[in-house]
């Protein structure tokens, strides 16, 4: 396999784009990535399109990528549609890396776009219902909710408003960590407050309001121990990443100086297991493989973007990536270790909790942030001296584990 570089990134503001259609969101992200890469549409050899929600919300199945990309000026090139739960964007990127690495193409686009905010909010909540085996929903739910048994939610800690059933599952995982490792609700609030503080400096984030830990704790409840700021919102948006090999770099000309090398791109899928041991989890297996491909360890990572659909997601992932020991993620966050300026900044973009979570664009938005960091272009949220970055993006459920996890390691080469 040849080496692969990210040569261009672009994204929209993530948020509620009630008057902007899907095509315009995708066009904005593509145009930004092309400008960043110094490329033209005709130089894109192939594209991988990531979109999950259109089939449910609009009925556009089968060829969403061909429809969207054709509408924004990318025609007559190979287009592959990628739907892989919340890891769809990273999966599209992974395929783009494989395409340029194999020499099948020299310059390849990964683009994800979603319009999730619709008038029928109940329908929007159904977007996540297919993220597990729909033939065994009662069994799935029972097994996951059982993880949290033994901790009684306090009175008044349940939202009277409808929310996704997966929030109850996230809360159950929180309670498992609370009874097993001593995680506290305050530590979860510290994770959320940190990410909201980071997002203040990200002009592309859906929410840019700072919160203190106490304000997160006092916010409206979702389901114990989660409060509203600890949970990612429903988001619209698009993000694009352009990948090239050596021949592609030469074709584009002059881009090597800003290009970021892909040191590892790994996808893993779950198999049957119990909640322990963590070494068998999809995330840990993907991370272990990525470290091996990149020939480095967790201690080499300078900055990370991880999948925090809730604050618990970040706590769990930093442990599985080996940034801290099992059960130590919450306390480390409370000490400020994962804050910009701390030992290993995590989610300097604001994370999914603040930046937003337009499913098909989410992983590509994470990569946008990390490329920005490695180039030293992140402004007030810049991680000083960042040279090696790690991204983790997971989605779906098989048994008690994430169905799919993508892990990427990026490196700014010394020049």
N, C-alpha and C positions, 0 to 999 in steps of 0.2 A: 504493500500500500504506500502511495505517495503521501507526503505531508499535506496537511490542509490548513488554510488560514481563513480567518474571518476578515474580509476586506471592506464590508459595509454593513451598517446597522441603521435601523430607523424604526420609529414607533410613534403612534398617536398618544395624546393624553388618554389614559384609561379613565372611564367614568360613565356618566349617563349622557349618551349622545342621542337625545330623543329626536332631533331634526336632521341627523346625518345618517345616510344609508350605508349599508355594508360595503358597497363598492367604493364610496368616497373614503371610508376608513382605510380600506386596503390600499387604495391609490396613494393616500397620504404616507402610509408606512413605506410602500415601495419607492415612492419618489425620494423620500428622505434617505433610504438605504442606497439608492443609486447615486445620489449626490455625494453621499459619504464615501462610496467606493470609486467615485470618478468614472462611473460606467453608464452605458446607455442600455435601453431595453433590448436592443438587438444582440447585445453581448451575453445575455443570459441563455445558457444552453438547455436548462431544464429547471423545473420547479416542483417543490413539494408543498402542498397546501394543507394547512391544519385548520379544521373547523369542525365543531362538535354540535353546535346548537341549532343550526339552520334546519336540519332535518326534522327536529321536533317542533320548532317555532314557525317554520314557513313551508315545510314539506319538500324542500329542495334536497333530495337525496341523490346518491349515485355520482353526480358530476359537479359538486359545488365549486371545486377548484377551477375546472375548465370554464364555468360560468363567470366566476368572480375575476379570474386572471384575464380572461378574454375581454371582459368589460373595461379593464384598465390597461389594455395595450400589450398583453403578453399572449400571443397567439402562435399556433403551429409549432410549439415546442412540447416535449414530453412533460405532462403534468400528472402527478400522482397525488391522490387524496389520502390524507392521514387522519385517522380517528383512533386515538389511543388514550381515552379518558383525559384527565387533567394533564397528562404528560404528552399530549398530542404535539404541542409546539416543539418540545425537545426531541420527540420522535422524528418529526419532519427534518429538524436540523441534523440528527444522527444519519438519516438517509442521504441528506445532502453531502455530509462529510464522506460517507461511503462512496458516493457517486464520483466526487472529485478525486478521492484517494485511489479508486480503482482505475482512473483514467477514462471512465465512461463519459465524463463531461469535465470541462475545465472551470466553468463559472456557473454556480448553481444557487438558486434562490430557495430559502425556506420562508414561507409567509403564513401567518395565522391571523384570522379576523373573526370577530364575534359581535352580534347584536343581541344582547341578552335581556335588555330592559324593554319589556312589552307591557301593554295595558293590562293584560291578564296576568297578574302577579302569581296566582296559583299555578298557572301553566309554567311560568319561569322556574318555580320551585321543583317542578317535575323533571327539569333538565338533568338532575343528578340521579334519578331513580334507576337508570339503566347501568349504573356504575358497579353492579355486582350481579350475581347469578339471579335473574328474575324468576327462575323456576323454583327457587328455594328461599324466597324473601323472608318468610317467618323464621326459618332456621338460621339464616344469616343474621337477622336482627337479634334473635335471642342469644346467639353465641357472643356477639359483640357487646350487647348490653350487660351480659353476665360479667364482663370484665370489671365493671364498676360497682358490683354488688358489695355491700359492706359499709358504704358511706352514704348516709341519708342526706339528701339535699336539704338545706335550710328552708324554712318557710319563706315564700316570696322570691325564691331564686329561679322561678320558671316564668318565661315570657307568656303573657296571655295572647300574644299574636302568633300566627302560624310561622313556622320556620322549617327548613329542610330537616328530614328525619336523620340526615347524616350529622347534624349538629349534636343530636342526642348521643350518637355513636362517638363523636369526638370527645364529648363530655365524659362518656364512660371510660375512654382511654385515659383522660385526665385523672379520673378517680382511681383507676388502677395504679397510676404512678403515685398518687397521693398515699394510698395505703401500703404500697410496696416499697417506695423509695423516699417517701417523706416530702414529695413535691407539695408546695403550698399555693393557694389561690393568689397570694401576693406575688409569688415568683412569676406566675403566669401573667399577672398584671404588669410586672416589670418588663417582661418580654414585649408586651403590647405597647407600653409607654415608650420604650426604646424605639420601636419601629415607627410609631407615630411621630416621634421627634425627628427621626431621620427623614421622613417624608416631607417635612416642612421645606427642605432644601431641594426637593425634586419637583420640577415644574410639570412633569408628566404624570404625577401621582393623582389618583382619584380624590384622596383626602390629604389635606396639608395642615390639619389642625393639631397642635401639640397636646399631649395629655400627660399628666403626672400619673404615677402609679396609683395614688389615692383616687384620682378622677376615673381611672379605668375601673377600679373596684366599685365605685359609686354609680357607674353607668347602668343603664337598663339591662336587666338580666336576659340571657338567652336560655340557657339551661345549665345548672350548676356543674362546674365552677365558672363557666364562660359568661362573660358580659359582652355587650355589643361591640366595643372597640377591639376585643380579642378575636373577632371573626371577620373573614374577608367578605366584601360586599359583592353584589351582582353588578357586573361591569360590562361595558361595551369597549371595544378598542381593537387595534391591530398592531402587529410588530413584524419586522422583516429582518432577515440576516442573509447576507450574500457571502458564499464560501468559494474559495478558489484554490487550485493547486499551483505548482510552479509555472506550468504553461499558462494558466489563467492569470497569474500575477504579471507575467511578461506581456500578455495581451492587453491587460488593463494599463500597464505602464505606470511607474512612479508610486505604486501603492504599498510597496514593501515596508516603507518607513512606519506606516500607521497600521499595518496588518498585525493581527494577533493570532499566534499559532494555536491550533487545537492539539493539545498534548494528549488528550484522551476523550473519547466519546463512547459511552457504554449504556446499553439498555439491558435490564433484567426483568423477568416476569416471575410472579409468585408461584409457589406450590403449596400443597397442604402442610400446615405446621401449627403448633400451639403458639401462644403469644411469646413464650420464651423457648429456646435461647435466641437472643438478638442476633447472634452470628448467622442464623439461618434466614434472617429477614431479607426482603427484596432490596431494601436500601443498603444494608450492610454488605450484601453480596455485590451490588453494583459499585459501591465505593471501593471495596477491596480490589475488584477488577480494574477500576479506573486508576487507582494508585499503582497497580502493577504495570499497566500500559504506560503510564507517565514516568515510571521509575522514581517515584518519590512517596513520601508519607504525609500524614495529616499535619505534621509540624511544619511542612513547607508552604502551607496555604496562607496567603496574606489577607484574602477577603472572600466571602462566600455569599451567594444568594440561595436560599433554601425555601422549600414549599411550605409556607405557613398559612394554610387555609384557615387554621386557628393558631393561636399562640402555642398550643400544645404541639402542633406540627413542628415548629422550630425547636422546641425542647427535645422532642423525640429524635429529630434528624441530626442535631449537633452531636448527640450521643452516638448515633449509628454511624456517622461519618468519622468518629474517633477524635473529635475536637475536645471532648471531655469524656470521663468515664460514665458508665451506665448509672443513671440516677442523679448525675451532677449538673445536668443542663440548666435546670431552673435556678439553682444557687449561683452558678457562674453568670447567668444573665443578670441576676439581682446585684451581683458585685460589679457589673459594668464591663465584663470581659468581652462581650459581643457588640459593644457600642463603638461607633467610629471614635478612634482615639484609644480604644481598649486593645486587649491582647490579640483578638481576631475578630474584626468587625463582620457581623452577619446581617444581611438585608439592609445595606446602606440606602437602598432605593426606598425603603419603607415596607418592603415585603408585600405579600398579597393582602395582608390586613389593611394596609394604607394605600399602596400603589394601585391595588385592584386585581381582579382575577377574571379576565375574559378568557375562558378556558383554553381555546385554541391558540391564543396569543401569549399566554402566561409564560411558558418556558422561554419563548423568544424574547419577551420583555426582560426576563432575568439575564439573558445573554447580552442584551443591549446595555444593561447596567454594568455588567462586568467588563465588557469591552471599553465602555466609557471610563471605568475605574483604571484599567490597565494602561489606557492612553494618558491618564492624568488629567482628564477633562471633566471631572465630576463636581468641580466648584466647592461649595461649602461642605459637601458630604464626602469629599475626596479622602480616600484611605492613603495616607502618606507612604510612598515607596512601594505601592502594590505592584507585584510582578507576576505572581501566580494566583489564579482565582479558581474557585470551584462552584459549580452549580448543581443543585439537586431538585428534581421536579418529578413528583409522583402522582398517581391517580388510580381510582377504582379500588375495589376490594375483592380479594379471593380469600375466603375464610376470615382470619383475623389479620391478614397482611395486605399491604398495598399490592394491587394487581400488577402494576408496572411502575418502574422507577428508571429515570434517565439521570446519569451523572456525567458531567462534563468538566474537564480541567483545561484551563486556558493559560497561556504563558506569553508574557511580553518579552521577546528576545532581546538580549543585550546588543546594542548597536553602537 
